Amino acid sequence: MKRKGLILFLLLFCISCIYAQQVDSMVVQQVQQEEKALDTNMNKHKKIKVHSPKKAGWMSAALPGLGQGYNRKYWKIPVIYAGFTGSGIGIYYFYNRYKIYRDEYRNRLNEQTDLLNPELANYGNDNINAIKQSYQRNMEIFIIVSVVWYFLNILDAVVDAHLMSFDISDDLSVYVAPSIGFDRQLTSITKSPLTTHITLTFKF
């Protein structure tokens, strides 16, 4: 009777050892698969090229519109150059008008009658000076507009580069994925050799 009990005990012990070894191999295999998947994801993230706002800003500073091209906002490039063209035309026009009245006013003060503009003979010196200052003021306004437009071009490139890292679409949803996993750390043989856990994954 004792011999049968001993044999039964040894048989149960062997079965438990075999079961524990199988569980060990299952857990080790799962851990290896998870580590392999983690390494693969890390390698993918390393290969992803980061979109740099700093680079976009420097490119637009070196050549307006270049940062917009880097951000793949090609439609903004004609808008930027249309703004520079408009301000350039304004500067050119008001500078030429300012130069005419400036020279006329200077020649009158220096009494250089041979250099006077006959088309302005009906204007007094005060009127010539006032018109000159008006054109000068308008020219300076267009110069300021050009400078502001230049910095807006840089700011636009930097902001667009930042926004490319965010999902700003209206279709935002939540995905809930339940999963069942096994604990990596085994307990002793006398206790449960394998425990499970349930997790919920939220993806936005």
Long-range contacts (C-beta under 8 A, 24 or more apart in sequence): 16-189, 17-189, 19-193, 20-186, 20-189, 20-193, 23-186, 23-193, 23-194, 24-186, 26-182, 26-194, 27-182, 27-183, 27-184, 27-186, 27-194, 30-182, 30-184, 31-184, 51-161, 51-164, 51-165, 52-161, 53-157, 53-158, 53-159, 53-161, 53-162, 54-158, 55-161, 56-157, 56-158, 56-160, 56-161, 57-154, 57-157, 57-158, 57-161, 59-157, 60-153, 60-154, 60-156, 60-157, 60-158, 61-154, 64-150, 64-153, 65-153, 67-153, 67-154, 67-156, 67-157, 67-158, 67-160, 67-161, 68-153, 68-156, 68-157, 68-160, 70-157, 70-161, 71-157, 71-160, 71-161, 71-164, 73-160, 76-156, 80-149, 80-153, 83-149, 84-146, 84-149, 84-150, 87-142, 87-143, 87-145, 87-146, 87-149, 88-146, 90-138, 90-139, 90-142, 90-145, 91-139, 91-142, 91-143, 91-146, 94-135, 94-136, 94-138, 94-139, 94-142, 95-135, 95-139, 97-135, 98-132, 98-135, 98-136, 98-139, 101-128, 101-129, 101-131, 101-132, 101-135, 102-132, 102-136, 104-128, 104-132, 105-129, 105-132, 172-204, 173-204, 174-202, 174-203, 174-204, 175-201, 175-202, 175-203, 175-204, 176-200, 176-201, 176-202, 177-201, 177-203
